[in-house]
């Protein structure tokens, strides 16, 4: 696995574990997060508020693919989290990333596609 792949694996594990510090340390000040079918978050402060509202006890995570090329990357898998009704559920996801550069990159943009598994 490439260094970028390892970084993205750790970033996604931080989401599943509620490690807000790691997540915030690894995004840019001008982060843009588009959650298709829901909303778009712009800027670090709004991103932080969104992440804090999503934190829950540790959830399950299964990563399927991590693909990197230049300053773009994609990760897909399944995450277990509470749904809108507070019930444990599984969600399939694919996140597409734009990174800030090649050496020690931070995440500049995220595009998330999420669907609940029935």
Phi, psi and omega in degrees: 000138179291165176299320178296321178298317178297318178299314181292326175299312180295322179298315179291324176296324178297321175300311183295331182264357180071029181276079184299320181302311180298316181300310183293328179290344188242022172235157180278164178301327183259030180309139174235127181233112178259120175254098187302134183084001183227285185197171174236133180251132179237127175092153185297319183295315178294322178298315179300315179299319180295314180299315181298325180287341182268346186297134175215182178299161184311135180243164180281150180216130173235114178268134181261303183226143170230116183240130178233145176203114182060233180259019176240156181201162176216144177225134174226158180172203181230134177236141175260127181205173177281137177277187183297338179264006179081013180264139177300131182215163175252140180231132171274140181219156169220123177248131176251129186244146165245126182262157184287343182177196185259324179259128181048055185288156170242162180276124181262326180212141175232136172237118186248132173243120185226137175220139179286135178271127181272000000 
